[in-house]
Amino acid sequence: MAADLSLLRGLYAVTPETLTGPALYRAVEAACVGGAVLLQYRNKSPDAASRLADARALRAITTVCGTRFIINDDVELAHEVGADGVHVGREDSDPAAARRRLGPTSLIGVSCYNDAGLARDARSAGAD
């Protein structure tokens, strides 16, 4: 069972990697109030504590606004903050493992690098 994708028509916002803390929270709140139906938190910083703090704050904001929330590249962080899903790239996690960890209704996105074969494989492996 995959996520209900019919709820995802509209703006898909992605956070800039360089924005953190209160400035990030204000920007995300503005995006959510402005109509974002999904927000992807993208931060590849090695500072796990900062990423966790940001992800928790963003989860709270998106919950209040009714915006779906996914984490980029980090299945464990998505699980820890109760995100609605994760987006993984080639070197991150396979979609089947992400699906097992996050559950049947989580959103699982996969980078396909403009390759229809990769998209079909990802879908077969449990990606949305």
MMTF fields as JSON, N, C-alpha, C and O atoms, coordinates in Angstrom:
{
  "mmtfVersion": "1.0.0",
  "mmtfProducer": "UNKNOWN",
  "numBonds": 511,
  "numAtoms": 512,
  "numGroups": 128,
  "numChains": 1,
  "numModels": 1,
  "chainsPerModel": [1],
  "groupsPerChain": [128],
  "chainIdList": ["A"],
  "bondAtomList": [4, 2, 8, 6, 12, 10, 16, 14, 20, 18, 24, 22, 28, 26, 32, 30, 36, 34, 40, 38, 44, 42, 48, 46, 52, 50, 56, 54, 60, 58, 64, 62, 68, 66, 72, 70, 76, 74, 80, 78, 84, 82, 88, 86, 92, 90, 96, 94, 100, 98, 104, 102, 108, 106, 112, 110, 116, 114, 120, 118, 124, 122, 128, 126, 132, 130, 136, 134, 140, 138, 144, 142, 148, 146, 152, 150, 156, 154, 160, 158, 164, 162, 168, 166, 172, 170, 176, 174, 180, 178, 184, 182, 188, 186, 192, 190, 196, 194, 200, 198, 204, 202, 208, 206, 212, 210, 216, 214, 220, 218, 224, 222, 228, 226, 232, 230, 236, 234, 240, 238, 244, 242, 248, 246, 252, 250, 256, 254, 260, 258, 264, 262, 268, 266, 272, 270, 276, 274, 280, 278, 284, 282, 288, 286, 292, 290, 296, 294, 300, 298, 304, 302, 308, 306, 312, 310, 316, 314, 320, 318, 324, 322, 328, 326, 332, 330, 336, 334, 340, 338, 344, 342, 348, 346, 352, 350, 356, 354, 360, 358, 364, 362, 368, 366, 372, 370, 376, 374, 380, 378, 384, 382, 388, 386, 392, 390, 396, 394, 400, 398, 404, 402, 408, 406, 412, 410, 416, 414, 420, 418, 424, 422, 428, 426, 432, 430, 436, 434, 440, 438, 444, 442, 448, 446, 452, 450, 456, 454, 460, 458, 464, 462, 468, 466, 472, 470, 476, 474, 480, 478, 484, 482, 488, 486, 492, 490, 496, 494, 500, 498, 504, 502, 508, 506],
  "bondOrderList": [1, 1, 1, 1, 1, 1, 1, 1, 1, 1, 1, 1, 1, 1, 1, 1, 1, 1, 1, 1, 1, 1, 1, 1, 1, 1, 1, 1, 1, 1, 1, 1, 1, 1, 1, 1, 1, 1, 1, 1, 1, 1, 1, 1, 1, 1, 1, 1, 1, 1, 1, 1, 1, 1, 1, 1, 1, 1, 1, 1, 1, 1, 1, 1, 1, 1, 1, 1, 1, 1, 1, 1, 1, 1, 1, 1, 1, 1, 1, 1, 1, 1, 1, 1, 1, 1, 1, 1, 1, 1, 1, 1, 1, 1, 1, 1, 1, 1, 1, 1, 1, 1, 1, 1, 1, 1, 1, 1, 1, 1, 1, 1, 1, 1, 1, 1, 1, 1, 1, 1, 1, 1, 1, 1, 1, 1, 1],
  "groupList": [{"groupName": "MET", "atomNameList": ["N", "CA", "C", "O"], "elementList": ["N", "C", "C", "O"], "formalChargeList": [0, 0, 0, 0], "bondAtomList": [1, 0, 2, 1, 3, 2], "bondOrderList": [1, 1, 2], "singleLetterCode": "M", "chemCompType": "L-PEPTIDE LINKING"}, {"groupName": "ALA", "atomNameList": ["N", "CA", "C", "O"], "elementList": ["N", "C", "C", "O"], "formalChargeList": [0, 0, 0, 0], "bondAtomList": [1, 0, 2, 1, 3, 2], "bondOrderList": [1, 1, 2], "singleLetterCode": "A", "chemCompType": "L-PEPTIDE LINKING"}, {"groupName": "ASP", "atomNameList": ["N", "CA", "C", "O"], "elementList": ["N", "C", "C", "O"], "formalChargeList": [0, 0, 0, 0], "bondAtomList": [1, 0, 2, 1, 3, 2], "bondOrderList": [1, 1, 2], "singleLetterCode": "D", "chemCompType": "L-PEPTIDE LINKING"}, {"groupName": "LEU", "atomNameList": ["N", "CA", "C", "O"], "elementList": ["N", "C", "C", "O"], "formalChargeList": [0, 0, 0, 0], "bondAtomList": [1, 0, 2, 1, 3, 2], "bondOrderList": [1, 1, 2], "singleLetterCode": "L", "chemCompType": "L-PEPTIDE LINKING"}, {"groupName": "SER", "atomNameList": ["N", "CA", "C", "O"], "elementList": ["N", "C", "C", "O"], "formalChargeList": [0, 0, 0, 0], "bondAtomList": [1, 0, 2, 1, 3, 2], "bondOrderList": [1, 1, 2], "singleLetterCode": "S", "chemCompType": "L-PEPTIDE LINKING"}, {"groupName": "ARG", "atomNameList": ["N", "CA", "C", "O"], "elementList": ["N", "C", "C", "O"], "formalChargeList": [0, 0, 0, 0], "bondAtomList": [1, 0, 2, 1, 3, 2], "bondOrderList": [1, 1, 2], "singleLetterCode": "R", "chemCompType": "L-PEPTIDE LINKING"}, {"groupName": "GLY", "atomNameList": ["N", "CA", "C", "O"], "elementList": ["N", "C", "C", "O"], "formalChargeList": [0, 0, 0, 0], "bondAtomList": [1, 0, 2, 1, 3, 2], "bondOrderList": [1, 1, 2], "singleLetterCode": "G", "chemCompType": "PEPTIDE LINKING"}, {"groupName": "TYR", "atomNameList": ["N", "CA", "C", "O"], "elementList": ["N", "C", "C", "O"], "formalChargeList": [0, 0, 0, 0], "bondAtomList": [1, 0, 2, 1, 3, 2], "bondOrderList": [1, 1, 2], "singleLetterCode": "Y", "chemCompType": "L-PEPTIDE LINKING"}, {"groupName": "VAL", "atomNameList": ["N", "CA", "C", "O"], "elementList": ["N", "C", "C", "O"], "formalChargeList": [0, 0, 0, 0], "bondAtomList": [1, 0, 2, 1, 3, 2], "bondOrderList": [1, 1, 2], "singleLetterCode": "V", "chemCompType": "L-PEPTIDE LINKING"}, {"groupName": "THR", "atomNameList": ["N", "CA", "C", "O"], "elementList": ["N", "C", "C", "O"], "formalChargeList": [0, 0, 0, 0], "bondAtomList": [1, 0, 2, 1, 3, 2], "bondOrderList": [1, 1, 2], "singleLetterCode": "T", "chemCompType": "L-PEPTIDE LINKING"}, {"groupName": "PRO", "atomNameList": ["N", "CA", "C", "O"], "elementList": ["N", "C", "C", "O"], "formalChargeList": [0, 0, 0, 0], "bondAtomList": [1, 0, 2, 1, 3, 2], "bondOrderList": [1, 1, 2], "singleLetterCode": "P", "chemCompType": "L-PEPTIDE LINKING"}, {"groupName": "GLU", "atomNameList": ["N", "CA", "C", "O"], "elementList": ["N", "C", "C", "O"], "formalChargeList": [0, 0, 0, 0], "bondAtomList": [1, 0, 2, 1, 3, 2], "bondOrderList": [1, 1, 2], "singleLetterCode": "E", "chemCompType": "L-PEPTIDE LINKING"}, {"groupName": "CYS", "atomNameList": ["N", "CA", "C", "O"], "elementList": ["N", "C", "C", "O"], "formalChargeList": [0, 0, 0, 0], "bondAtomList": [1, 0, 2, 1, 3, 2], "bondOrderList": [1, 1, 2], "singleLetterCode": "C", "chemCompType": "L-PEPTIDE LINKING"}, {"groupName": "GLN", "atomNameList": ["N", "CA", "C", "O"], "elementList": ["N", "C", "C", "O"], "formalChargeList": [0, 0, 0, 0], "bondAtomList": [1, 0, 2, 1, 3, 2], "bondOrderList": [1, 1, 2], "singleLetterCode": "Q", "chemCompType": "L-PEPTIDE LINKING"}, {"groupName": "ASN", "atomNameList": ["N", "CA", "C", "O"], "elementList": ["N", "C", "C", "O"], "formalChargeList": [0, 0, 0, 0], "bondAtomList": [1, 0, 2, 1, 3, 2], "bondOrderList": [1, 1, 2], "singleLetterCode": "N", "chemCompType": "L-PEPTIDE LINKING"}, {"groupName": "LYS", "atomNameList": ["N", "CA", "C", "O"], "elementList": ["N", "C", "C", "O"], "formalChargeList": [0, 0, 0, 0], "bondAtomList": [1, 0, 2, 1, 3, 2], "bondOrderList": [1, 1, 2], "singleLetterCode": "K", "chemCompType": "L-PEPTIDE LINKING"}, {"groupName": "ILE", "atomNameList": ["N", "CA", "C", "O"], "elementList": ["N", "C", "C", "O"], "formalChargeList": [0, 0, 0, 0], "bondAtomList": [1, 0, 2, 1, 3, 2], "bondOrderList": [1, 1, 2], "singleLetterCode": "I", "chemCompType": "L-PEPTIDE LINKING"}, {"groupName": "PHE", "atomNameList": ["N", "CA", "C", "O"], "elementList": ["N", "C", "C", "O"], "formalChargeList": [0, 0, 0, 0], "bondAtomList": [1, 0, 2, 1, 3, 2], "bondOrderList": [1, 1, 2], "singleLetterCode": "F", "chemCompType": "L-PEPTIDE LINKING"}, {"groupName": "HIS", "atomNameList": ["N", "CA", "C", "O"], "elementList": ["N", "C", "C", "O"], "formalChargeList": [0, 0, 0, 0], "bondAtomList": [1, 0, 2, 1, 3, 2], "bondOrderList": [1, 1, 2], "singleLetterCode": "H", "chemCompType": "L-PEPTIDE LINKING"}],
  "groupTypeList": [0, 1, 1, 2, 3, 4, 3, 3, 5, 6, 3, 7, 1, 8, 9, 10, 11, 9, 3, 9, 6, 10, 1, 3, 7, 5, 1, 8, 11, 1, 1, 12, 8, 6, 6, 1, 8, 3, 3, 13, 7, 5, 14, 15, 4, 10, 2, 1, 1, 4, 5, 3, 1, 2, 1, 5, 1, 3, 5, 1, 16, 9, 9, 8, 12, 6, 9, 5, 17, 16, 16, 14, 2, 2, 8, 11, 3, 1, 18, 11, 8, 6, 1, 2, 6, 8, 18, 8, 6, 5, 11, 2, 4, 2, 10, 1, 1, 1, 5, 5, 5, 3, 6, 10, 9, 4, 3, 16, 6, 8, 4, 12, 7, 14, 2, 1, 6, 3, 1, 5, 2, 1, 5, 4, 1, 6, 1, 2],
  "groupIdList": [1, 2, 3, 4, 5, 6, 7, 8, 9, 10, 11, 12, 13, 14, 15, 16, 17, 18, 19, 20, 21, 22, 23, 24, 25, 26, 27, 28, 29, 30, 31, 32, 33, 34, 35, 36, 37, 38, 39, 40, 41, 42, 43, 44, 45, 46, 47, 48, 49, 50, 51, 52, 53, 54, 55, 56, 57, 58, 59, 60, 61, 62, 63, 64, 65, 66, 67, 68, 69, 70, 71, 72, 73, 74, 75, 76, 77, 78, 79, 80, 81, 82, 83, 84, 85, 86, 87, 88, 89, 90, 91, 92, 93, 94, 95, 96, 97, 98, 99, 100, 101, 102, 103, 104, 105, 106, 107, 108, 109, 110, 111, 112, 113, 114, 115, 116, 117, 118, 119, 120, 121, 122, 123, 124, 125, 126, 127, 128],
  "secStructList": [7, 7, 7, 7, 4, 4, 4, 4, 7, 1, 3, 3, 3, 3, 7, 7, 6, 6, 7, 7, 2, 2, 2, 2, 2, 2, 2, 2, 2, 2, 2, 2, 2, 6, 6, 3, 3, 3, 3, 3, 3, 7, 7, 7, 7, 1, 7, 2, 2, 2, 2, 2, 2, 2, 2, 2, 2, 2, 2, 2, 2, 2, 2, 2, 2, 6, 7, 3, 3, 3, 3, 3, 1, 7, 2, 2, 2, 2, 2, 2, 2, 6, 7, 1, 3, 3, 3, 3, 7, 6, 6, 1, 7, 7, 2, 2, 2, 2, 2, 2, 2, 2, 7, 6, 6, 1, 3, 3, 3, 3, 7, 7, 6, 6, 7, 2, 2, 2, 2, 2, 2, 2, 2, 2, 6, 6, 7, 7],
  "xCoordList": [0.844, 0.0, 0.884, 1.766, 0.657, 1.443, 0.635, -0.544, 1.299, 0.657, -0.427, -0.387, -1.387, -2.439, -1.894, -1.817, -1.523, -0.894, -1.9, -1.5, -3.185, -4.181, -4.166, -4.668, -3.607, -3.54, -2.381, -2.199, -1.602, -0.383, -0.452, 0.569, -1.606, -1.71, -1.425, -2.072, -0.451, -0.129, 1.359, 2.17, 1.708, 3.094, 3.89, 3.475, 5.039, 5.99, 7.199, 7.972, 7.364, 8.458, 9.652, 9.488, 10.838, 12.081, 12.892, 13.104, 13.346, 14.115, 15.515, 16.093, 16.053, 17.44, 18.393, 18.152, 19.458, 20.396, 21.094, 21.529, 21.204, 21.97, 21.154, 21.72, 19.866, 19.004, 18.739, 18.342, 18.953, 18.705, 18.091, 18.017, 17.659, 17.167, 15.964, 15.178, 15.812, 14.626, 14.349, 13.187, 15.384, 15.162, 14.501, 13.607, 14.937, 14.329, 12.877, 12.001, 12.622, 11.268, 10.303, 9.169, 10.756, 9.91, 9.616, 8.484, 10.635, 10.456, 9.491, 8.642, 9.63, 8.751, 7.32, 6.377, 7.157, 5.806, 5.171, 3.991, 5.935, 5.412, 5.031, 3.994, 5.866, 5.551, 4.279, 3.436, 4.139, 2.948, 1.699, 0.679, 1.771, 0.633, 0.317, -0.841, 1.353, 1.179, 0.629, 0.372, 0.443, -0.212, 0.6, 0.128, 1.803, 2.588, 1.84, 1.431, 1.661, 1.001, 2.013, 1.661, 3.275, 4.338, 5.612, 5.927, 6.338, 7.613, 8.69, 8.549, 9.76, 10.907, 12.034, 12.506, 12.456, 13.586, 14.864, 15.104, 15.683, 16.93, 18.081, 18.237, 18.888, 20.061, 21.072, 20.822, 22.204, 23.215, 24.352, 25.424, 24.13, 25.133, 25.493, 24.63, 26.759, 27.141, 26.695, 26.862, 26.135, 25.697, 24.331, 23.29, 24.35, 23.117, 22.198, 20.977, 22.77, 21.942, 21.169, 19.998, 21.81, 21.157, 20.069, 18.985, 20.356, 19.363, 18.15, 17.01, 18.402, 17.306, 16.454, 15.226, 17.088, 16.344, 15.503, 14.333, 16.106, 15.358, 14.196, 13.076, 14.465, 13.42, 12.257, 11.097, 12.551, 11.473, 10.636, 9.408, 11.315, 10.589, 9.739, 8.594, 10.292, 9.549, 8.376, 7.318, 8.559, 7.444, 6.306, 5.144, 6.621, 5.581, 4.865, 3.638, 5.624, 5.028, 4.125, 2.992, 4.619, 3.838, 2.596, 1.577, 2.673, 1.501, 0.405, -0.757, 0.775, -0.198, -0.816, -2.018, 0.007, -0.469, -1.163, -1.827, -1.021, -1.609, -0.805, -1.345, 0.472, 1.37, 2.09, 2.596, 2.148, 2.894, 4.375, 4.84, 5.122, 6.526, 7.385, 7.151, 8.38, 9.318, 10.744, 11.05, 11.596, 13.016, 13.81, 13.518, 14.795, 15.669, 16.811, 17.51, 16.997, 18.189, 18.387, 19.431, 17.462, 17.733, 16.494, 15.643, 16.418, 15.273, 15.151, 14.047, 16.266, 16.216, 15.728, 14.962, 16.154, 15.664, 14.166, 13.415, 13.733, 12.301, 11.511, 10.45, 12.027, 11.361, 11.336, 10.309, 12.458, 12.567, 11.616, 11.076, 11.404, 10.542, 9.101, 8.267, 8.812, 7.454, 7.082, 5.934, 8.053, 7.786, 6.805, 6.619, 6.195, 5.252, 5.968, 5.342, 7.273, 8.021, 9.44, 9.969, 10.045, 11.46, 11.67, 10.93, 12.68, 13.126, 14.567, 15.415, 14.847, 16.193, 16.808, 16.121, 18.118, 18.88, 19.594, 19.424, 20.375, 21.074, 21.933, 21.993, 22.599, 23.505, 22.886, 23.603, 21.616, 21.011, 20.439, 21.138, 19.238, 18.563, 17.709, 17.222, 17.528, 16.655, 15.204, 14.911, 14.299, 12.907, 12.252, 11.406, 12.624, 12.03, 12.413, 11.572, 13.668, 14.113, 13.429, 13.022, 13.303, 12.618, 11.157, 10.627, 10.512, 9.112, 8.971, 8.056, 9.876, 9.817, 9.988, 9.283, 10.903, 11.19, 10.082, 9.738, 9.521, 8.576, 7.109, 6.23, 6.849, 5.478, 4.788, 5.268, 3.654, 2.977, 2.358, 2.184, 2.024, 1.37, 2.331, 1.908, 3.592, 4.581, 4.838, 4.711, 5.199, 5.603, 7.061, 7.92, 7.339, 8.708, 9.026, 8.514, 9.873, 10.309, 11.719, 12.516, 12.018, 13.33, 13.822, 13.064, 15.082, 15.696, 15.892, 16.434, 15.451, 15.532, 16.429, 16.642, 16.953, 17.978, 17.545, 18.341, 16.271, 15.728, 15.824, 16.024, 15.679, 15.793, 14.497, 14.237, 13.699, 12.411, 12.588, 11.739, 13.661, 13.919, 14.135, 13.638, 14.886, 15.078, 13.75, 13.492, 12.916, 11.604, 10.746, 10.106, 10.73, 9.956, 10.506, 9.74, 11.831, 12.441, 12.102, 11.79, 12.164, 11.848, 10.405, 10.112, 9.516, 8.092, 7.877, 7.108, 8.558, 8.455, 9.01, 8.58, 9.969, 10.585, 9.828, 10.243, 8.726, 7.907, 7.865, 7.251, 8.5, 8.464, 7.127, 6.441, 6.778, 5.569, 5.881, 4.988],
  "yCoordList": [-1.179, 0.0, 1.235, 1.371, 2.12, 3.341, 4.511, 4.381, 5.645, 6.856, 7.314, 6.982, 8.072, 8.642, 9.892, 10.959, 9.747, 10.843, 11.872, 12.942, 11.584, 12.55, 13.803, 14.845, 13.72, 14.871, 15.802, 16.817, 15.482, 16.236, 17.119, 17.355, 17.595, 18.528, 19.925, 20.379, 20.607, 21.958, 22.17, 21.462, 23.127, 23.555, 22.571, 22.212, 22.14, 21.258, 22.126, 22.445, 22.506, 23.403, 22.611, 21.597, 23.08, 22.459, 23.532, 24.621, 23.215, 24.206, 24.372, 23.413, 25.586, 25.781, 25.204, 25.33, 24.581, 23.935, 24.923, 24.544, 26.157, 27.135, 27.812, 28.53, 27.608, 28.268, 27.33, 26.184, 27.799, 27.012, 27.9, 29.119, 27.277, 28.007, 28.883, 28.582, 29.973, 30.82, 31.361, 31.497, 31.67, 32.153, 31.057, 31.342, 29.821, 28.691, 28.523, 28.312, 28.613, 28.401, 29.456, 29.137, 30.709, 31.776, 31.516, 31.677, 31.119, 30.853, 29.685, 29.735, 28.647, 27.482, 27.843, 27.433, 28.592, 29.005, 29.825, 29.646, 30.723, 31.522, 30.633, 30.847, 29.633, 28.717, 27.94, 27.767, 27.474, 26.702, 27.566, 27.153, 28.757, 29.671, 30.057, 30.284, 30.129, 30.475, 29.356, 29.565, 28.175, 27.118, 25.88, 25.011, 25.763, 24.547, 23.34, 23.333, 22.322, 21.097, 20.082, 19.144, 20.27, 19.376, 20.187, 21.049, 19.902, 20.563, 19.499, 18.554, 19.67, 18.772, 19.514, 20.551, 18.964, 19.519, 18.944, 17.738, 19.832, 19.436, 20.118, 21.337, 19.314, 19.836, 18.708, 17.717, 18.853, 17.804, 18.095, 17.499, 18.99, 19.335, 18.113, 17.287, 18.0, 16.894, 17.11, 16.218, 18.279, 18.598, 17.959, 18.575, 16.733, 15.967, 16.631, 16.593, 17.237, 17.88, 19.059, 19.256, 19.832, 20.977, 20.505, 21.086, 19.464, 18.929, 18.39, 18.582, 17.72, 17.197, 18.336, 18.264, 19.375, 20.52, 21.182, 21.498, 21.39, 21.992, 21.087, 21.559, 19.806, 18.882, 18.839, 18.787, 18.86, 18.874, 20.141, 20.093, 21.277, 22.543, 22.557, 23.009, 22.07, 22.051, 21.082, 21.348, 19.957, 19.018, 19.705, 19.538, 20.474, 21.178, 22.21, 22.305, 22.975, 23.996, 23.344, 23.781, 22.31, 21.678, 20.981, 20.902, 20.482, 19.859, 20.894, 20.648, 22.055, 23.126, 23.589, 23.846, 23.695, 24.201, 23.144, 23.482, 21.874, 20.815, 20.5, 19.982, 20.81, 20.552, 19.239, 18.994, 18.38, 17.126, 17.454, 18.407, 16.663, 16.961, 15.748, 14.662, 15.934, 14.851, 15.33, 16.52, 14.374, 14.625, 14.131, 13.075, 14.891, 14.49, 13.626, 14.016, 12.47, 11.623, 10.969, 10.351, 11.067, 10.562, 9.854, 10.475, 8.566, 7.764, 7.785, 7.894, 7.683, 7.654, 8.977, 8.98, 10.097, 11.394, 11.509, 12.002, 11.062, 11.081, 10.269, 10.695, 9.115, 8.269, 8.956, 8.966, 9.522, 10.13, 11.303, 11.472, 12.113, 13.288, 13.044, 13.947, 11.835, 11.537, 12.221, 12.623, 12.355, 12.978, 12.115, 10.933, 12.718, 11.997, 11.123, 10.296, 11.303, 10.481, 10.941, 11.735, 10.412, 10.656, 10.68, 10.05, 11.411, 11.367, 10.879, 11.461, 9.813, 9.241, 9.303, 9.227, 9.442, 9.439, 8.115, 7.19, 8.044, 6.809, 6.261, 5.046, 7.132, 6.677, 6.658, 6.438, 6.875, 7.002, 5.671, 4.92, 5.385, 4.173, 3.664, 4.449, 2.377, 1.883, 2.071, 2.058, 2.246, 2.522, 1.423, 1.709, 0.186, -0.914, -0.812, -1.022, -0.494, -0.329, 0.874, 0.812, 1.963, 3.15, 2.823, 3.235, 2.086, 1.705, 0.843, 1.046, -0.114, -0.971, -0.143, -0.371, 0.807, 1.6, 2.601, 2.806, 3.226, 4.312, 3.9, 4.637, 2.735, 2.245, 2.397, 3.094, 1.731, 1.624, 2.921, 3.069, 3.855, 5.08, 6.261, 7.357, 6.06, 7.133, 7.425, 6.548, 8.662, 9.045, 8.654, 9.028, 7.917, 7.519, 8.036, 7.527, 9.047, 9.602, 9.14, 8.898, 9.02, 8.538, 9.39, 9.677, 9.792, 10.491, 9.497, 8.409, 9.878, 8.963, 9.497, 8.814, 10.693, 11.231, 11.195, 10.883, 11.52, 11.581, 10.242, 10.208, 9.147, 7.805, 7.035, 6.669, 6.798, 6.119, 4.721, 4.264, 4.043, 2.71, 2.755, 1.899, 3.764, 3.927, 4.231, 3.75, 5.022, 5.346, 4.08, 3.868, 3.252, 2.005, 1.083, 0.478, 0.978, 0.14, 0.651, -0.136, 1.962, 2.553, 2.279, 1.945, 2.419, 2.169, 0.705, 0.4, -0.193, -1.629, -1.963, -2.921, -1.156, -1.381, -0.701, -0.79, -0.024, 0.563, 2.063, 2.623, 2.737, 4.201, 4.693, 3.998, 5.902, 6.532, 7.294, 7.901],
  "zCoordList": [0.0, 0.0, 0.0, 0.848, -0.929, -1.048, -0.494, -0.165, -0.401, 0.087, -0.883, -2.068, -0.381, -1.217, -1.898, -1.29, -3.153, -3.88, -4.37, -4.828, -4.287, -4.738, -3.872, -4.292, -2.686, -1.787, -2.119, -1.446, -3.131, -3.399, -4.641, -5.286, -4.975, -6.089, -5.555, -4.611, -6.164, -5.745, -5.577, -6.174, -4.777, -4.596, -3.742, -2.64, -4.266, -3.565, -3.273, -4.177, -2.03, -1.636, -1.109, -0.431, -1.426, -0.964, -0.247, -0.78, 0.968, 1.719, 1.122, 0.61, 1.191, 0.753, 1.803, 3.004, 1.351, 2.283, 3.209, 4.296, 2.805, 3.588, 4.68, 5.504, 4.709, 5.687, 6.861, 6.654, 8.091, 9.297, 10.37, 10.22, 11.44, 12.61, 12.319, 11.42, 13.078, 12.972, 11.569, 11.188, 10.799, 9.433, 8.585, 7.788, 8.757, 8.057, 8.486, 7.647, 9.769, 10.284, 9.733, 9.378, 9.662, 9.113, 7.625, 7.169, 6.894, 5.464, 5.238, 4.348, 6.042, 5.897, 6.274, 5.598, 7.327, 7.703, 6.59, 6.289, 5.973, 4.865, 3.683, 3.056, 3.374, 2.268, 2.561, 1.681, 3.787, 4.157, 4.105, 3.551, 4.675, 4.645, 3.201, 2.851, 2.371, 0.96, 0.101, -1.084, 0.663, -0.084, -0.386, -1.119, 0.148, -0.097, 0.453, 1.614, -0.382, 0.071, 0.57, 1.286, 0.19, 0.626, 0.796, -0.024, 1.862, 2.121, 2.27, 3.045, 1.518, 1.635, 2.352, 1.887, 3.49, 4.236, 3.656, 3.709, 3.099, 2.448, 3.165, 3.1, 3.852, 4.549, 4.671, 5.356, 4.015, 4.01, 4.989, 4.887, 5.916, 6.912, 7.759, 8.058, 8.144, 9.027, 10.481, 11.313, 10.791, 12.151, 12.424, 12.194, 12.91, 13.129, 14.146, 13.993, 15.18, 16.208, 15.63, 15.957, 14.783, 14.156, 13.182, 13.132, 12.418, 11.493, 12.255, 11.832, 13.373, 14.185, 14.742, 14.702, 15.256, 15.8, 14.716, 14.933, 13.549, 12.443, 12.019, 11.824, 11.88, 11.434, 12.43, 12.021, 13.707, 14.708, 14.597, 14.652, 14.441, 14.315, 13.043, 13.065, 11.95, 10.69, 10.75, 10.179, 11.44, 11.612, 12.347, 11.977, 13.379, 14.141, 13.263, 13.292, 12.492, 11.617, 10.576, 10.375, 9.917, 8.852, 9.399, 8.714, 10.611, 11.231, 11.439, 11.115, 11.981, 12.217, 10.904, 10.834, 9.865, 8.567, 7.717, 6.738, 8.074, 7.272, 6.014, 5.036, 6.045, 4.915, 5.14, 6.235, 4.115, 4.233, 4.319, 3.695, 5.095, 5.385, 5.08, 5.611, 4.224, 3.947, 4.181, 4.094, 4.476, 4.728, 3.524, 2.963, 3.146, 2.046, 2.57, 3.505, 1.976, 2.157, 3.524, 3.733, 4.451, 5.796, 6.367, 7.004, 6.127, 6.57, 8.091, 8.623, 8.786, 10.253, 10.829, 11.793, 10.263, 10.723, 10.445, 11.287, 9.283, 8.96, 9.981, 10.436, 10.331, 11.325, 12.689, 13.368, 13.081, 14.415, 14.623, 15.717, 13.59, 13.76, 13.309, 13.375, 12.857, 12.422, 11.122, 10.932, 10.221, 8.923, 8.133, 8.424, 7.148, 6.289, 5.273, 4.608, 5.15, 4.212, 4.038, 4.816, 2.984, 2.714, 1.206, 0.45, 0.79, -0.611, -0.593, 0.084, -1.335, -1.33, -2.716, -3.734, -2.719, -3.957, -4.122, -3.328, -5.141, -5.512, -4.378, -4.189, -3.619, -2.569, -1.171, -0.196, -1.051, 0.271, 0.771, 1.451, 0.459, 0.915, -0.227, -1.041, -0.291, -1.351, -0.908, 0.288, -1.867, -1.507, -0.689, 0.158, -0.922, -0.155, 1.318, 2.192, 1.6, 2.989, 3.632, 4.792, 2.883, 3.407, 3.711, 4.743, 2.817, 3.022, 4.274, 5.072, 4.444, 5.647, 6.91, 7.893, 6.902, 8.101, 8.414, 9.578, 7.371, 7.589, 7.513, 7.96, 6.951, 6.931, 5.594, 4.7, 5.475, 4.187, 3.672, 2.463, 4.544, 4.077, 3.949, 3.584, 4.238, 4.096, 2.628, 1.773, 2.353, 1.006, 0.806, 1.605, -0.239, -0.548, -1.949, -2.946, -2.005, -3.281, -3.586, -2.679, -4.861, -5.291, -6.455, -7.382, -6.409, -7.535, -8.67, -8.472, -9.848, -11.001, -12.106, -13.108, -11.946, -12.841, -14.309, -15.195, -14.551, -15.901, -16.635, -17.849, -15.896, -16.454, -16.154, -15.007, -17.184, -17.002, -16.42, -15.655, -16.764, -16.214, -14.712, -13.98, -14.249, -12.796, -12.112, -11.008, -12.761, -12.183, -12.057, -11.027, -13.084, -13.023, -11.935, -11.186, -11.849, -10.822, -9.425, -8.53, -9.24, -7.934, -7.553, -6.406, -8.502, -8.244, -7.862, -6.95, -8.563, -8.261, -6.877, -6.236, -6.432, -5.129, -3.99, -2.835, -4.303, -3.244, -3.185, -2.277, -4.128, -4.131, -4.663, -5.412, -4.259, -4.771, -6.037, -6.628]
}
